[in-house]
């Protein structure tokens, strides 16, 4: 039973860490230990480690840590790429070692041995394609094309020059400080890919997310079917009901079946739970980026819009407050019938009427937005020849 309890504790701790890391900033967790764990994971642990290194090794240790941090976080490096290959390779190795001996089985045929290999190979291919593809680098030779493709909205993007590249900065582009280049339709810099996600490789990135979500889901379901097949092949239900006399109902048999599975197939269950958790994380990430693609917005633009809307809301509230104050002062100079308390209760404040609307000119409808992801503007034949002639 020690192994079963270790698995249960491992699962609970993993779930707590994931919820704290991903949801710790939600208002519902404000002031709770979930928020404290989130702060520790995102900031506190790193800060304490810096202090520890400084106290033990002095300034030389702090400088060495700073150089490592600069290399890992502020410069292109393959660290996370190697970790990804280690995770997917190690996971597949353990699946082969622990589950392939039961394939073919009651529910799975021999074909799944080869399908799994093709699925993993496809995932690695998409990973390499996203990692080494051009995200849409803007330079002096193609900047005019991008300036025509993405007009300024004069809200979150206005005409300016990139201070580093010394070229005009097209709308929706950003200079990546890690890669040290301007990227068209910049979304974010992905450490796992060691590459920026931009106009030309967002399609590969979305395919990568979708494929790995389905890959993890396929692995979790396949292992579940392997375990279900073992229950059938070994006639565990019949043994529990006929030989041990347990009632043939789900509530009675489930605890005994779970104990038997944990005792006999703990490695397979651990891998299945891991794949299920990763698939849920990928599902959330995929849903977020799908929403961005459907609305023709990027992660970078989401932050820009949030800043703009907050600023605009404050400006509108200041104007509404000034108008309300002016109206109140005007009412003092004129006689006016008093408003009943009941009517005053339902009167709306001028601040409540403040509304800020997001006007995204790049949102051209779901179908056209998705088509711009699949076939980027800078790769279309109807776009390039026209711009080259005018240049």
VOPAGU-2260 file (C-alpha; in pm, 1 decimal, decimal comma):
REM VOPAGU-2260
SITE   aa  ch    i         X         Y         Z
SITE  UNK   A    0       0,0       0,0       0,0
SITE  UNK   A    1     298,7     232,8      32,9
SITE  UNK   A    2     326,6     267,0    -345,9
SITE  UNK   A    3     -45,1     353,0    -376,7
SITE  UNK   A    4     -18,7     625,5    -112,3
SITE  UNK   A    5     293,7     766,3    -278,9
SITE  UNK   A    6     106,3     786,0    -610,2
SITE  UNK   A    7    -190,5     959,7    -446,1
SITE  UNK   A    8      35,5    1211,0    -268,0
SITE  UNK   A    9     234,6    1267,7    -588,1
SITE  UNK   A   10     -86,5    1337,1    -780,6
SITE  UNK   A   11    -221,0    1579,8    -519,7
SITE  UNK   A   12     107,2    1772,5    -498,7
SITE  UNK   A   13     131,7    1791,4    -878,6
SITE  UNK   A   14    -226,3    1917,8    -901,4
SITE  UNK   A   15    -164,4    2177,8    -628,1
SITE  UNK   A   16     150,7    2305,9    -798,7
SITE  UNK   A   17     -20,9    2329,3   -1138,6
SITE  UNK   A   18    -326,0    2513,0   -1001,0
SITE  UNK   A   19    -104,9    2749,2    -800,7
SITE  UNK   A   20     125,0    2823,6   -1094,4
SITE  UNK   A   21    -147,9    2871,8   -1355,4
SITE  UNK   A   22    -435,8    3015,1   -1150,2
SITE  UNK   A   23    -268,8    3168,2    -843,5
SITE  UNK   A   24    -335,7    3524,8    -964,9
SITE  UNK   A   25    -710,4    3472,9   -1003,0
SITE  UNK   A   26    -921,5    3694,5    -771,7
SITE  UNK   A   27   -1081,7    3388,7    -612,2
SITE  UNK   A   28    -742,5    3284,3    -469,1
SITE  UNK   A   29    -646,7    3630,6    -341,8
SITE  UNK   A   30    -511,1    3611,3      11,5
SITE  UNK   A   31    -500,5    3229,0      12,3
SITE  UNK   A   32    -208,9    2986,9      26,0
SITE  UNK   A   33    -263,1    2923,6    -347,7
SITE  UNK   A   34    -160,8    3283,3    -418,3
SITE  UNK   A   35     139,0    3249,4    -185,6
SITE  UNK   A   36     254,3    2933,7    -364,7
SITE  UNK   A   37     213,7    3112,4    -698,6
SITE  UNK   A   38     430,6    3401,2    -577,4
SITE  UNK   A   39     693,7    3157,6    -451,0
SITE  UNK   A   40     702,3    2963,3    -779,0
SITE  UNK   A   41     715,9    3269,1   -1005,6
SITE  UNK   A   42     937,3    3501,3    -802,7
SITE  UNK   A   43    1019,6    3395,6    -447,3
SITE  UNK   A   44    1214,2    3076,0    -523,1
SITE  UNK   A   45    1445,7    3252,7    -769,2
SITE  UNK   A   46    1496,1    3548,9    -534,1
SITE  UNK   A   47    1578,0    3323,9    -236,1
SITE  UNK   A   48    1819,6    3124,1    -449,3
SITE  UNK   A   49    1998,8    3444,4    -555,5
SITE  UNK   A   50    2032,5    3550,7    -191,3
SITE  UNK   A   51    2159,1    3206,3     -93,0
SITE  UNK   A   52    2424,7    3206,9    -366,1
SITE  UNK   A   53    2530,1    3560,2    -270,8
SITE  UNK   A   54    2556,6    3471,2      99,1
SITE  UNK   A   55    2753,8    3149,9      41,2
SITE  UNK   A   56    2975,0    3236,5    -256,2
SITE  UNK   A   57    2987,4    3614,4    -235,5
SITE  UNK   A   58    2998,1    3854,1    -530,5
SITE  UNK   A   59    3173,7    3604,8    -759,6
SITE  UNK   A   60    2892,3    3356,4    -709,3
SITE  UNK   A   61    2629,4    3624,8    -776,9
SITE  UNK   A   62    2809,6    3730,7   -1094,2
SITE  UNK   A   63    2833,9    3371,1   -1214,7
SITE  UNK   A   64    2462,0    3319,6   -1145,6
SITE  UNK   A   65    2381,5    3639,9   -1333,0
SITE  UNK   A   66    2579,7    3517,0   -1636,5
SITE  UNK   A   67    2394,7    3183,7   -1631,8
SITE  UNK   A   68    2060,7    3362,6   -1597,6
SITE  UNK   A   69    2150,2    3599,6   -1881,6
SITE  UNK   A   70    2244,9    3307,8   -2107,8
SITE  UNK   A   71    1935,5    3103,2   -2023,9
SITE  UNK   A   72    1676,1    3383,6   -2020,4
SITE  UNK   A   73    1807,2    3672,5   -2229,8
SITE  UNK   A   74    1997,4    3508,1   -2515,4
SITE  UNK   A   75    1906,8    3238,3   -2769,8
SITE  UNK   A   76    2006,6    2897,6   -2632,6
SITE  UNK   A   77    1898,8    2535,2   -2686,3
SITE  UNK   A   78    1845,1    2447,9   -2317,3
SITE  UNK   A   79    1467,0    2407,6   -2333,0
SITE  UNK   A   80    1489,3    2239,2   -2672,9
SITE  UNK   A   81    1712,5    1969,1   -2522,6
SITE  UNK   A   82    1474,0    1936,4   -2226,5
SITE  UNK   A   83    1178,5    1894,7   -2465,9
SITE  UNK   A   84    1356,3    1619,7   -2658,7
SITE  UNK   A   85    1446,7    1454,5   -2327,9
SITE  UNK   A   86    1086,1    1465,6   -2205,5
SITE  UNK   A   87     929,3    1330,8   -2523,3
SITE  UNK   A   88    1205,7    1071,9   -2574,0
SITE  UNK   A   89    1201,9     958,8   -2209,7
SITE  UNK   A   90     820,8     939,6   -2199,2
SITE  UNK   A   91     808,2     731,1   -2515,1
SITE  UNK   A   92    1082,8     502,6   -2384,0
SITE  UNK   A   93     891,9     433,1   -2061,3
SITE  UNK   A   94     571,1     373,8   -2256,5
SITE  UNK   A   95     748,5     122,7   -2481,3
SITE  UNK   A   96     904,6     -54,7   -2182,4
SITE  UNK   A   97     589,9     -69,0   -1969,9
SITE  UNK   A   98     298,1     -93,6   -2214,6
SITE  UNK   A   99     416,2    -239,6   -2544,8
SITE  UNK   A  100     443,1    -589,4   -2398,4
SITE  UNK   A  101      61,4    -583,7   -2362,8
SITE  UNK   A  102       6,7    -479,1   -2726,9
SITE  UNK   A  103    -169,2    -635,4   -2908,1
SITE  UNK   A  104    -426,6    -675,4   -2635,8
SITE  UNK   A  105    -799,5    -704,0   -2578,8
SITE  UNK   A  106    -873,4    -348,2   -2703,2
SITE  UNK   A  107    -558,5    -244,7   -2891,7
SITE  UNK   A  108    -417,0    -400,5   -3205,6
SITE  UNK   A  109     -59,7    -439,1   -3328,7
SITE  UNK   A  110     -97,1    -127,1   -3545,1
SITE  UNK   A  111     -69,4      99,0   -3237,4
SITE  UNK   A  112     297,0       6,8   -3196,4
SITE  UNK   A  113     369,2     176,2   -3529,1
SITE  UNK   A  114     107,7     451,4   -3498,2
SITE  UNK   A  115     263,5     568,5   -3172,8
SITE  UNK   A  116     606,9     592,2   -3335,5
SITE  UNK   A  117     465,6     792,4   -3627,6
SITE  UNK   A  118     277,6    1019,5   -3385,0
SITE  UNK   A  119     590,6    1096,1   -3182,9
SITE  UNK   A  120     792,1    1143,9   -3501,9
SITE  UNK   A  121     531,1    1388,2   -3634,6
SITE  UNK   A  122     547,4    1586,2   -3310,8
SITE  UNK   A  123     925,8    1614,3   -3328,7
SITE  UNK   A  124     903,8    1716,7   -3695,9
SITE  UNK   A  125     662,5    2001,3   -3610,8
SITE  UNK   A  126     889,0    2101,0   -3321,7
SITE  UNK   A  127    1190,4    2127,1   -3552,7
SITE  UNK   A  128     986,5    2309,8   -3816,5
SITE  UNK   A  129     869,8    2570,5   -3564,9
SITE  UNK   A  130    1213,8    2602,2   -3405,1
SITE  UNK   A  131    1413,9    2659,5   -3723,4
SITE  UNK   A  132    1165,2    2840,7   -3945,8
SITE  UNK   A  133    1181,6    3213,6   -4015,4
SITE  UNK   A  134     921,1    3387,6   -3795,3
SITE  UNK   A  135     903,2    3680,1   -4038,4
SITE  UNK   A  136    1222,0    3877,3   -3992,4
SITE  UNK   A  137    1182,3    4241,0   -4097,8
SITE  UNK   A  138    1482,8    4397,7   -4266,9
SITE  UNK   A  139    1561,1    4681,5   -4504,9
SITE  UNK   A  140    1487,0    4461,8   -4808,8
SITE  UNK   A  141    1131,2    4363,4   -4711,8
SITE  UNK   A  142    1018,3    4638,5   -4475,0
SITE  UNK   A  143     814,2    4811,1   -4748,5
SITE  UNK   A  144     613,4    4490,7   -4802,4
SITE  UNK   A  145     524,5    4465,4   -4433,9
SITE  UNK   A  146     442,6    4837,6   -4414,0
SITE  UNK   A  147     186,6    4785,0   -4692,7
SITE  UNK   A  148      53,2    4458,8   -4551,5
SITE  UNK   A  149     -12,4    4587,4   -4200,9
SITE  UNK   A  150    -134,8    4950,2   -4187,7
SITE  UNK   A  151    -105,8    5152,4   -3867,6
SITE  UNK   A  152    -421,4    5176,2   -3659,3
SITE  UNK   A  153    -289,3    5485,9   -3476,0
SITE  UNK   A  154    -415,7    5337,1   -3152,0
SITE  UNK   A  155    -165,6    5078,6   -3036,2
SITE  UNK   A  156      54,2    5106,4   -3346,8
SITE  UNK   A  157     178,3    5432,4   -3494,8
SITE  UNK   A  158     450,6    5524,2   -3741,0
SITE  UNK   A  159     794,6    5501,6   -3581,1
SITE  UNK   A  160    1147,1    5373,5   -3638,4
SITE  UNK   A  161    1308,0    5076,2   -3467,8
SITE  UNK   A  162    1590,7    5231,0   -3260,6
SITE  UNK   A  163    1801,1    4912,6   -3294,2
SITE  UNK   A  164    1752,2    4813,3   -3658,7
SITE  UNK   A  165    1726,3    5175,7   -3780,8
SITE  UNK   A  166    1442,6    5090,8   -4020,2
SITE  UNK   A  167    1072,0    5186,5   -4018,2
SITE  UNK   A  168     878,8    4969,5   -3774,6
SITE  UNK   A  169     575,0    4804,9   -3942,7
SITE  UNK   A  170     251,8    4780,0   -3749,3
SITE  UNK   A  171     216,9    4459,8   -3543,1
SITE  UNK   A  172     594,0    4405,8   -3543,7
SITE  UNK   A  173     828,6    4410,7   -3246,0
SITE  UNK   A  174    1202,1    4403,0   -3194,7
SITE  UNK   A  175    1282,0    4087,1   -2996,2
SITE  UNK   A  176    1553,5    4167,1   -2744,5
SITE  UNK   A  177    1650,9    3797,5   -2719,1
SITE  UNK   A  178    1685,5    3726,4   -3092,8
SITE  UNK   A  179    1791,6    4086,8   -3166,3
SITE  UNK   A  180    1572,2    4127,9   -3473,8
SITE  UNK   A  181    1238,8    4281,3   -3573,9
SITE  UNK   A  182     964,9    4022,7   -3626,9
SITE  UNK   A  183     646,9    4082,1   -3828,6
SITE  UNK   A  184     316,0    4016,2   -3653,2
SITE  UNK   A  185     514,4    3933,3   -3340,7
SITE  UNK   A  186     332,1    3705,9   -3094,8
SITE  UNK   A  187     596,0    3606,6   -2837,8
SITE  UNK   A  188     942,9    3460,3   -2799,1
SITE  UNK   A  189     911,4    3089,0   -2720,2
SITE  UNK   A  190    1196,4    2948,6   -2513,2
SITE  UNK   A  191    1091,4    2590,9   -2591,6
SITE  UNK   A  192    1141,1    2661,3   -2962,6
SITE  UNK   A  193    1440,8    2892,1   -2910,1
SITE  UNK   A  194    1265,9    3108,4   -3168,2
SITE  UNK   A  195    1016,5    3390,4   -3201,4
SITE  UNK   A  196     657,7    3313,4   -3300,4
SITE  UNK   A  197     561,8    3556,9   -3573,9
SITE  UNK   A  198     380,4    3599,3   -3902,3
SITE  UNK   A  199     547,2    3314,9   -4091,7
SITE  UNK   A  200     561,1    3038,4   -3829,0
SITE  UNK   A  201     243,7    3087,5   -3622,3
SITE  UNK   A  202      84,4    2814,6   -3838,9
SITE  UNK   A  203     358,3    2569,0   -3742,0
SITE  UNK   A  204     329,7    2667,3   -3376,2
SITE  UNK   A  205     -47,9    2609,2   -3378,0
SITE  UNK   A  206       1,2    2273,8   -3552,0
SITE  UNK   A  207     261,4    2185,9   -3286,0
SITE  UNK   A  208      18,1    2264,0   -3002,2
SITE  UNK   A  209    -269,6    2074,4   -3163,5
SITE  UNK   A  210     -55,7    1772,4   -3251,1
SITE  UNK   A  211      96,6    1745,0   -2901,5
SITE  UNK   A  212    -243,0    1783,9   -2734,5
SITE  UNK   A  213    -376,1    1496,4   -2945,6
SITE  UNK   A  214     -52,5    1300,9   -2891,8
SITE  UNK   A  215     -76,2    1319,7   -2510,8
SITE  UNK   A  216    -448,8    1244,8   -2522,5
SITE  UNK   A  217    -382,9     945,8   -2748,3
SITE  UNK   A  218    -113,6     815,6   -2512,0
SITE  UNK   A  219    -333,8     851,2   -2203,1
SITE  UNK   A  220    -632,1     679,6   -2370,5
SITE  UNK   A  221    -411,6     402,9   -2514,7
SITE  UNK   A  222    -265,3     319,8   -2171,4
SITE  UNK   A  223    -615,6     328,3   -2021,4
SITE  UNK   A  224    -727,3      77,0   -2286,5
SITE  UNK   A  225    -422,5    -138,9   -2209,4
SITE  UNK   A  226    -522,1    -148,5   -1841,3
SITE  UNK   A  227    -885,9    -214,2   -1929,3
SITE  UNK   A  228    -768,9    -497,5   -2154,3
SITE  UNK   A  229    -567,3    -649,9   -1869,1
SITE  UNK   A  230    -880,3    -643,0   -1651,5
SITE  UNK   A  231   -1063,9    -837,1   -1921,0
SITE  UNK   A  232    -784,4   -1081,6   -2002,0
SITE  UNK   A  233    -714,7   -1166,5   -1638,4
SITE  UNK   A  234   -1088,9   -1173,6   -1557,0
SITE  UNK   A  235   -1039,2    -957,8   -1249,3
SITE  UNK   A  236   -1410,6    -869,8   -1224,0
SITE  UNK   A  237   -1509,9   -1238,5   -1234,1
SITE  UNK   A  238   -1254,9   -1324,3    -966,5
SITE  UNK   A  239   -1381,3   -1047,0    -737,1
SITE  UNK   A  240   -1746,8   -1139,5    -780,9
SITE  UNK   A  241   -1732,2   -1519,3    -805,7
SITE  UNK   A  242   -1438,5   -1616,3    -583,2
SITE  UNK   A  243   -1449,5   -1329,6    -333,1
SITE  UNK   A  244   -1825,9   -1279,0    -335,7
SITE  UNK   A  245   -1830,6    -902,0    -392,4
SITE  UNK   A  246   -2152,1    -750,1    -521,6
SITE  UNK   A  247   -2141,6    -679,9    -894,6
SITE  UNK   A  248   -2186,1    -302,2    -877,7
SITE  UNK   A  249   -1960,9     -13,3    -966,4
SITE  UNK   A  250   -1950,4     134,8    -616,8
SITE  UNK   A  251   -1848,7    -201,1    -465,3
SITE  UNK   A  252   -1596,3    -316,2    -725,5
SITE  UNK   A  253   -1430,4      17,0    -815,1
SITE  UNK   A  254   -1216,8      52,5    -498,0
SITE  UNK   A  255   -1086,3    -304,2    -527,7
SITE  UNK   A  256   -1014,1    -267,3    -900,4
SITE  UNK   A  257    -825,9      58,9    -836,9
SITE  UNK   A  258    -617,3    -101,8    -560,5
SITE  UNK   A  259    -535,0    -395,6    -787,4
SITE  UNK   A  260    -433,3    -164,6   -1074,8
SITE  UNK   A  261    -216,9      53,8    -849,0
SITE  UNK   A  262     -47,7    -252,8    -705,5
SITE  UNK   A  263      14,7    -425,3   -1039,6
SITE  UNK   A  264      51,9    -140,2   -1292,0
SITE  UNK   A  265     169,4     164,5   -1094,8
SITE  UNK   A  266     424,3     267,2   -1363,1
SITE  UNK   A  267     162,7     265,7   -1638,3
SITE  UNK   A  268     -81,9     464,1   -1422,4
SITE  UNK   A  269     184,0     721,0   -1337,0
SITE  UNK   A  270     260,5     773,0   -1708,1
SITE  UNK   A  271    -111,8     789,6   -1792,2
SITE  UNK   A  272    -175,3    1057,4   -1527,2
SITE  UNK   A  273     127,6    1255,0   -1647,3
SITE  UNK   A  274       3,5    1247,2   -2007,7
SITE  UNK   A  275    -349,0    1344,2   -1899,6
SITE  UNK   A  276    -222,7    1645,7   -1702,7
SITE  UNK   A  277       1,8    1762,3   -1988,4
SITE  UNK   A  278    -285,2    1722,8   -2236,9
SITE  UNK   A  279    -506,9    1946,3   -2018,3
SITE  UNK   A  280    -234,0    2211,8   -2001,5
SITE  UNK   A  281    -187,5    2196,6   -2378,4
SITE  UNK   A  282    -564,7    2216,8   -2427,4
SITE  UNK   A  283    -577,0    2542,7   -2231,0
SITE  UNK   A  284    -279,2    2687,8   -2416,7
SITE  UNK   A  285    -423,8    2576,7   -2751,3
SITE  UNK   A  286    -762,7    2731,1   -2670,6
SITE  UNK   A  287    -599,2    3063,4   -2579,2
SITE  UNK   A  288    -395,5    3083,5   -2900,6
SITE  UNK   A  289    -690,8    2965,1   -3110,0
SITE  UNK   A  290    -892,3    3257,2   -2975,2
SITE  UNK   A  291    -606,7    3491,5   -3069,6
SITE  UNK   A  292    -592,4    3350,8   -3423,8
SITE  UNK   A  293    -970,0    3368,9   -3472,9
SITE  UNK   A  294    -976,1    3735,2   -3364,8
SITE  UNK   A  295    -649,5    3818,2   -3550,3
SITE  UNK   A  296    -473,1    3926,7   -3232,6
SITE  UNK   A  297    -132,0    3837,8   -3092,4
SITE  UNK   A  298     -10,3    3789,2   -2738,2
SITE  UNK   A  299     194,4    4107,3   -2770,8
SITE  UNK   A  300    -113,5    4299,8   -2890,1
SITE  UNK   A  301    -320,3    4163,2   -2602,3
SITE  UNK   A  302     -88,9    4337,1   -2354,6
SITE  UNK   A  303     -87,5    4653,9   -2566,0
SITE  UNK   A  304    -467,1    4660,3   -2580,7
SITE  UNK   A  305    -490,5    4604,5   -2206,2
SITE  UNK   A  306    -260,8    4900,7   -2141,6
SITE  UNK   A  307    -450,0    5120,0   -2388,6
SITE  UNK   A  308    -795,1    5028,9   -2254,3
SITE  UNK   A  309    -685,2    5092,4   -1895,4
SITE  UNK   A  310    -543,9    5432,6   -1994,1
SITE  UNK   A  311    -852,2    5522,0   -2200,3
SITE  UNK   A  312   -1083,0    5416,7   -1918,2
SITE  UNK   A  313    -900,3    5640,6   -1673,1
SITE  UNK   A  314    -917,9    5932,8   -1917,4
SITE  UNK   A  315   -1291,8    5881,4   -1971,2
SITE  UNK   A  316   -1353,1    5850,5   -1599,0
SITE  UNK   A  317   -1163,2    6176,4   -1540,7
SITE  UNK   A  318   -1377,4    6348,4   -1805,6
SITE  UNK   A  319   -1696,3    6204,8   -1656,4
SITE  UNK   A  320   -1591,0    6316,6   -1308,3
SITE  UNK   A  321   -1519,3    6669,4   -1436,6
SITE  UNK   A  322   -1856,3    6679,7   -1614,2
SITE  UNK   A  323   -2035,9    6557,0   -1302,6
SITE  UNK   A  324   -1861,2    6817,9   -1087,9
SITE  UNK   A  325   -1947,7    7092,9   -1335,0
SITE  UNK   A  326   -2312,8    6981,3   -1341,3
SITE  UNK   A  327   -2326,7    6975,0    -960,8
SITE  UNK   A  328   -2185,7    7327,1    -939,6
SITE  UNK   A  329   -2440,2    7443,5   -1196,5
SITE  UNK   A  330   -2724,9    7293,8    -996,6
SITE  UNK   A  331   -2619,8    7493,6    -691,1
SITE  UNK   A  332   -2687,0    7817,7    -879,5
SITE  UNK   A  333   -3037,6    7717,8    -988,3
SITE  UNK   A  334   -3340,0    7617,5    -789,1
SITE  UNK   A  335   -3438,9    7263,9    -855,6
SITE  UNK   A  336   -3705,8    7032,7    -716,9
SITE  UNK   A  337   -3542,9    6774,0    -491,1
SITE  UNK   A  338   -3520,1    6422,5    -632,1
SITE  UNK   A  339   -3684,1    6152,2    -423,8
SITE  UNK   A  340   -3459,5    5895,1    -258,5
SITE  UNK   A  341   -3632,7    5616,5    -451,5
SITE  UNK   A  342   -3562,0    5783,5    -788,4
SITE  UNK   A  343   -3207,6    5876,9    -686,4
SITE  UNK   A  344   -3139,9    5511,0    -605,5
SITE  UNK   A  345   -3197,1    5413,7    -969,7
SITE  UNK   A  346   -3010,3    5706,1   -1124,1
SITE  UNK   A  347   -2689,2    5593,6   -1291,9
SITE  UNK   A  348   -2363,1    5758,2   -1204,4
SITE  UNK   A  349   -2178,3    5925,2   -1489,2
SITE  UNK   A  350   -1881,9    5700,5   -1409,0
SITE  UNK   A  351   -2098,8    5393,0   -1464,3
SITE  UNK   A  352   -2172,6    5514,4   -1817,4
SITE  UNK   A  353   -1803,7    5519,1   -1908,6
SITE  UNK   A  354   -1743,8    5260,1   -2180,5
SITE  UNK   A  355   -1426,2    5182,1   -2371,9
SITE  UNK   A  356   -1455,2    4990,0   -2699,3
SITE  UNK   A  357   -1171,6    4786,6   -2849,8
SITE  UNK   A  358   -1146,7    4867,5   -3220,5
SITE  UNK   A  359    -919,3    4604,8   -3377,3
SITE  UNK   A  360    -888,5    4696,5   -3746,3
SITE  UNK   A  361    -692,9    4376,3   -3816,6
SITE  UNK   A  362    -993,3    4157,8   -3728,0
SITE  UNK   A  363   -1143,4    4082,2   -4071,3
SITE  UNK   A  364   -1372,2    3796,0   -3975,4
SITE  UNK   A  365   -1297,4    3442,9   -3863,6
SITE  UNK   A  366   -1241,5    3287,6   -4207,6
SITE  UNK   A  367   -1005,7    3557,4   -4334,4
SITE  UNK   A  368    -824,7    3572,2   -4000,0
SITE  UNK   A  369    -754,8    3199,3   -4010,5
SITE  UNK   A  370    -648,7    3220,7   -4375,8
SITE  UNK   A  371    -386,4    3481,4   -4280,8
SITE  UNK   A  372    -241,9    3231,6   -4032,4
SITE  UNK   A  373    -236,5    2943,5   -4281,2
SITE  UNK   A  374    -109,8    3154,9   -4572,6
SITE  UNK   A  375      77,6    3459,6   -4435,1
SITE  UNK   A  376      46,7    3783,3   -4632,0
SITE  UNK   A  377     420,5    3800,2   -4700,7
SITE  UNK   A  378     411,8    3459,8   -4878,1
SITE  UNK   A  379     119,0    3530,1   -5110,8
SITE  UNK   A  380     197,9    3560,6   -5481,7
SITE  UNK   A  381     -61,7    3835,5   -5522,8
SITE  UNK   A  382     124,7    4040,5   -5264,2
SITE  UNK   A  383     493,4    3999,8   -5345,1
SITE  UNK   A  384     499,6    4077,9   -5721,0
SITE  UNK   A  385     292,8    4392,7   -5676,3
SITE  UNK   A  386     526,2    4526,0   -5407,4
SITE  UNK   A  387     839,3    4432,5   -5598,2
SITE  UNK   A  388     718,3    4622,6   -5904,7
SITE  UNK   A  389     635,7    4933,8   -5706,3
SITE  UNK   A  390     977,7    4917,0   -5538,1
